[in-house]
């Protein structure tokens, strides 16, 4: 709707210019104002770094002074806002390709072990301006989290990013092993829990959906956001079960969940813990 309004305004302004007998300088000023009103493109590139280097799934990586091998590294990104110096925000309008992005949600896929395709970028548009920060959610918004994946456009139809037992999506799916033979694996699956109702439309008391805010000069058309794997693994030790789902409350999962800035007890981003893994680059 915002793009449509801008399009109509541009037509009216262009028509005004073409009929205006005033000087060329007036036309230039008007075109400048029009350019300032037109949405600017947004391209956010996500990367996962271990020891300062991009990780390669299926290969040994040195992270947190340990050898680790990632087999999955995917997360949903939504609700992006760019922040001005005065604290006001502009919401990013997501592009829709029904492959990696739809319904204001993007799937960032940084692995090639489970799928051959990857996707590092989130694309969209935003109001023009100078921005000094960014805010985004890791996860699928509540209104979309319990849809029937079988009738949703991609990426919300990806079965491996869906939790059948809670009828909701995995906000993040990160799997890794500390052994070359695949033993001592950890499956970090972040998703909403303590759900009730049939079906479970929005009735999950523990959301495990984090909101990340980063401060720094933003280049909307070409901005990198790094995920520090070393900081993700800090304090984590292998647990006997290998599973790391928020609902199991395992002590070995706590450092991983808290790294996202989430309270591992109630699933909220309530300020108890500060996210330590995302940064601007």
Order of alpha helices (4+ residues) and beta strands (2+ residues): alpha-alpha-beta-beta-beta-beta-beta-beta-beta-beta-beta-beta-beta-beta-beta-beta-beta-beta-beta-alpha-beta-alpha-beta
